[in-house]
Amino acid sequence: MMTQFETLATWLKANTKSERGAAMVEYALLLALIAIVCIAALSVLGGTVSENFSGIDSDLQSR
């Protein structure tokens, strides 16, 4: 008869061999990295893009 510890150890061994959790963490880290890059790009280029749209707007209004 197995003790509770042996049952728990067997269950943990069977359920920790799966790499689904590791893959999910990798995807989450990749998504976070993409979000950080997008935020950084918007921060750096935000003023320039805003100025370009303002220039386009004023050109369209002057016509």
N, CA and C of each residue as an Amber inpcrd file, in Angstrom:
protein
   189
   0.8460000  -1.1820000   0.0000000   0.0000000   0.0000000   0.0000000
   0.8900000   1.2430000   0.0000000   0.5390000   2.2040000  -0.8690000
   1.3390000   3.4230000  -0.9870000   0.9440000   4.4200000   0.0970000
   1.9260000   5.1060000   0.6080000   1.6480000   6.1520000   1.5860000
   1.2230000   7.4100000   0.8570000   0.7270000   8.3610000   1.5800000
   0.3030000   9.6210000   0.9710000   1.4750000  10.3300000   0.3170000
   2.6290000  10.2630000   0.9310000   3.8110000  10.9030000   0.3560000
   4.1740000  10.2730000  -0.9800000   4.1540000   8.9420000  -1.0440000
   4.4810000   8.2600000  -2.2940000   3.4570000   8.5840000  -3.3740000
   2.1980000   8.6600000  -3.0040000   1.1490000   9.0120000  -3.9550000
   1.3650000  10.4240000  -4.4860000   1.6700000  11.3470000  -3.6000000
   1.9240000  12.7250000  -4.0080000   3.1670000  12.8140000  -4.8870000
   4.2120000  12.0940000  -4.5160000   5.4460000  12.1030000  -5.3090000
   5.1960000  11.5430000  -6.7040000   4.4330000  10.4840000  -6.8000000
   4.1050000   9.8920000  -8.1010000   3.2920000  10.8620000  -8.9410000
   2.3150000  11.5110000  -8.3140000   1.4760000  12.4740000  -9.0330000
   2.3060000  13.6530000  -9.5280000   3.2050000  14.1530000  -8.6870000
   4.0490000  15.2820000  -9.0860000   4.9710000  14.9060000 -10.2400000
   5.5490000  13.7250000 -10.1930000   6.4270000  13.2820000 -11.2850000
   5.6580000  13.1780000 -12.5890000   4.4470000  12.6670000 -12.5240000
   3.6390000  12.4990000 -13.7350000   3.2000000  13.8410000 -14.3090000
   2.9350000  14.8080000 -13.4630000   2.4070000  16.0930000 -13.9300000
   3.4630000  17.1530000 -14.1840000   4.6840000  16.9340000 -13.7640000
   5.7210000  17.9340000 -14.0040000   6.5530000  17.6250000 -15.2330000
   6.3360000  16.4870000 -15.8590000   7.0760000  16.1680000 -17.0720000
   6.5340000  16.9270000 -18.2720000   5.3250000  17.4160000 -18.1530000
   4.7250000  18.1860000 -19.2430000   5.4370000  19.5250000 -19.3840000
   5.6620000  19.9470000 -20.6080000   6.3410000  21.2190000 -20.8470000
   5.3690000  22.3100000 -21.2650000   4.0660000  22.0610000 -21.0770000
   3.0930000  23.0750000 -21.4470000   3.2980000  24.3590000 -20.6590000
   3.5670000  24.2210000 -19.3740000   3.7650000  25.3940000 -18.5330000
   4.9850000  26.1940000 -18.9520000   6.0500000  25.5090000 -19.3160000
   7.2670000  26.1920000 -19.7610000   7.0140000  26.9330000 -21.0690000
   6.2860000  26.3060000 -21.9740000   5.9810000  26.9570000 -23.2530000
   5.1040000  28.1850000 -23.0210000   4.1590000  28.0740000 -22.1000000
   3.2770000  29.2020000 -21.8110000   4.0740000  30.3700000 -21.2350000
   5.0230000  30.0740000 -20.3750000   5.8660000  31.1280000 -19.8020000
   6.7020000  31.7770000 -20.9050000   7.2180000  30.9810000 -21.8200000
   8.0030000  31.5360000 -22.9260000   7.1490000  32.4650000 -23.7880000
   5.9130000  32.0500000 -24.0890000   5.0300000  32.9070000 -24.8770000
   4.6930000  34.1950000 -24.1210000   4.4800000  34.0940000 -22.8220000
   4.1790000  35.2910000 -22.0300000   5.3660000  36.2440000 -22.0210000
   6.5820000  35.7080000 -21.8910000   7.7760000  36.5620000 -21.9220000
   7.9540000  37.2070000 -23.2930000   7.6850000  36.4510000 -24.3520000
   7.7810000  36.9960000 -25.6950000   6.7540000  38.1070000 -25.9130000
   5.5390000  37.9050000 -25.4450000   4.5020000  38.9190000 -25.5530000
   4.8680000  40.1720000 -24.7640000   5.4260000  39.9950000 -23.5780000
   5.8480000  41.1370000 -22.7720000   6.9730000  41.9030000 -23.4570000
   7.9130000  41.1820000 -24.0630000   9.0090000  41.8370000 -24.7770000
   8.4890000  42.6330000 -25.9650000   7.5510000  42.0720000 -26.7110000
   6.9670000  42.7890000 -27.8500000   6.2470000  44.0440000 -27.3760000
   5.5140000  43.9350000 -26.2720000   4.8080000  45.0970000 -25.7280000
   5.7870000  46.1870000 -25.3010000   6.8970000  45.7890000 -24.6710000
   7.9030000  46.7690000 -24.2420000   8.5230000  47.4690000 -25.4430000
   8.8100000  46.7090000 -26.4970000   9.3850000  47.3050000 -27.7090000
   8.4030000  48.2780000 -28.3470000   7.1340000  47.9160000 -28.4070000
   6.1190000  48.8090000 -28.9820000   5.9780000  50.0930000 -28.1640000
   5.9590000  49.9630000 -26.8590000   5.8400000  51.1450000 -25.9980000
   7.0630000  52.0440000 -26.1580000   8.2370000  51.4400000 -26.2180000
   9.4670000  52.2270000 -26.3990000   9.4610000  52.9390000 -27.7530000
   9.0180000  52.2400000 -28.8020000   8.9740000  52.8510000 -30.1300000
   7.9910000  54.0150000 -30.1560000   6.8430000  53.8510000 -29.5230000
   5.8730000  54.9420000 -29.4780000   6.3970000  56.1200000 -28.6660000
   7.1220000  55.8350000 -27.6160000   7.6850000  56.9160000 -26.8070000
   8.7280000  57.7030000 -27.5890000   9.5710000  56.9860000 -28.3250000
  10.6340000  57.6470000 -29.0770000  10.0830000  58.3740000 -30.2960000
   9.1770000  57.7330000 -31.0200000   8.6890000  58.2920000 -32.2780000
   7.3810000  59.0570000 -32.1360000   6.7980000  59.0590000 -30.9490000
   5.4910000  59.6880000 -30.7610000   5.4530000  61.1550000 -31.1380000
   6.4410000  61.9210000 -30.7280000   6.4670000  63.3510000 -31.0450000
   6.6140000  63.5960000 -32.5360000   7.4580000  62.8370000 -33.1810000
   7.6730000  62.9990000 -34.6220000   6.4120000  62.6600000 -35.4020000
   5.7630000  61.5840000 -35.0330000   4.5380000  61.1780000 -35.7180000
   3.4570000  62.2250000 -35.5060000   3.3520000  62.7260000 -34.3000000
   2.3630000  63.7680000 -34.0130000   2.6210000  65.0240000 -34.8390000
   3.8720000  65.4210000 -34.9540000   4.2130000  66.5890000 -35.7750000
   3.8840000  66.3490000 -37.2410000   4.1580000  65.1540000 -37.7420000
   3.8430000  64.8440000 -39.1340000   2.3450000  64.9110000 -39.3950000
   1.5380000  64.3480000 -38.4920000   0.0940000  64.4060000 -38.6660000
  -0.4250000  65.8360000 -38.5540000   0.1640000  66.6310000 -37.6880000
  -0.2360000  68.0390000 -37.5750000   0.0890000  68.7780000 -38.8610000
   1.2470000  68.5030000 -39.4550000   1.6120000  69.1250000 -40.7260000
   0.6760000  68.7130000 -41.8470000   0.3190000  67.4470000 -41.8930000
  -0.6150000  66.9630000 -42.9130000  -1.9740000  67.6160000 -42.7200000
  -2.4130000  67.7330000 -41.4660000  -3.6990000  68.3500000 -41.1630000
  -3.7240000  69.8050000 -41.6120000  -2.6580000  70.5350000 -41.3100000
  -2.6440000  71.9520000 -41.7040000  -2.5700000  72.0930000 -43.2360000
  -1.8490000  71.2050000 -43.9180000  -1.8210000  71.2420000 -45.3820000
  -3.1850000  70.9580000 -45.9850000  -3.9200000  70.0100000 -45.4190000
  -5.2390000  69.6960000 -45.9250000  -6.2360000  70.8240000 -45.6660000
  -6.1020000  71.5130000 -44.5280000  -7.0170000  72.6050000 -44.2170000
  -6.7310000  73.8350000 -45.0660000  -5.4880000  73.9930000 -45.5120000
  -5.1490000  75.1820000 -46.3050000  -5.6160000  75.0230000 -47.7620000
  -5.9780000  73.8640000 -48.1920000  -6.4200000  73.6660000 -49.5870000
  -7.8440000  73.9900000 -49.7820000
